[in-house]
Amino acid sequence: SFITGTKLSELKTTKKGFSKKILAKNIVDSILTQVFIHGVFHADPHPGNILALKNNKVAFLDFGIVGHFDDELKDKITELFVAMISGNLEEIAESFTDIGIVGEETDIEEFKEDLYNNMEKYYDTSLDEINISSLFGDLLFLAKKYNMHMPSDLILLSKTIITTEGTALGLDPDFNFVEIGKPFVKSLVKSRVHPKEIMKKVVRTTHNLKRFIEKFPKQTNELIKRIKQGDKGIENIDRDLQVLAREMDRSSNRVALGLLITAFLISSAMIMGVEQKMIYGFPLYSSVGFLIGIMLLIMLLLSFMREKAR
């Protein structure tokens, strides 16, 4: 089936009753939802690519340019966006640094100092007067200046934000991105402390740590080979690193399990105060988290006991 509507680029010539103010808000809400909820977004939302539908709903056309964030990058982008909408310049600097891939030639402290200095012009600006497009542009300019390798989809996001803001201003000259973004950010922050989201992050972080630990022995061996090629008089270092690699190889699963136990217990305690379903008078998500943590702890203790018995 086909979607019937009027392209935004043709609204000036139509007499259909649309509220341009509501259309502008719905476009921004849709883009923000695509980016921060789904992690996949239309990266070219100009007026020719958007249809105005009944009841001021919108539909996007021509998905020739699409941006995509994995969960880890989406979390970092979310932190940056929340900081931008909140006007927290220190947090903007920290979040942006976390996103960029810093090369060996980059002086990270000098970059941060330059970033703070560049942000000074926003200190005397009221939150509602901050131009998100200009702020994104300033951040990317500094990233280029310091040879930081930003994710390509972050570049696409900045293009998307700039295009979206331009499209919205074309509909509503009084449009303000920060004002429209505030309610979305509130719901976004609330969703990030939901038990399901916390548990997803716990599992993902633990998986990343486990993967790092499992790779460590191999990377250590590679380091040993490189050292050998550069210097023959390092027999003691060679031997010590070999022992360390073997120990890390043996203990990697236990360390990962220990981290998982800690994560479950801490996150379960953290969400005790969050509204959640009750079962037999106990909070559901917290109780499940504690039970899983205790079960894993028993497994870890049993593995230690088995090794001692050998």
ABEGO torsion letter per residue (X at the ends): XBBBBBBAAAAAABABBBBAAAAAAAAAAAAAAAAAAAGBBBABBBAAABBBBBGGBBBBBGBABBBBBBAAAAAAAAAAAAAAAAGBAAAAAAAAAAABBBBAABBAAAAAAAAAAAAAAAAABBAAABBAAAAAAAAAAAAAAAGBBBBAAAAAAAAAAAAAAAAAAAABAABBAAAAAAAAAAAAAAAAABAAAAAAAAAAAAAAAAAAAAAAAAAAAAAAAAAAAABABAAAAAAAAAAAAAAAAAAAAAAAAAAAAAAAAAAAAAAAABBBBBBGGBBAAAAAAAAAAAAAAAAAAAAAAAAAAX
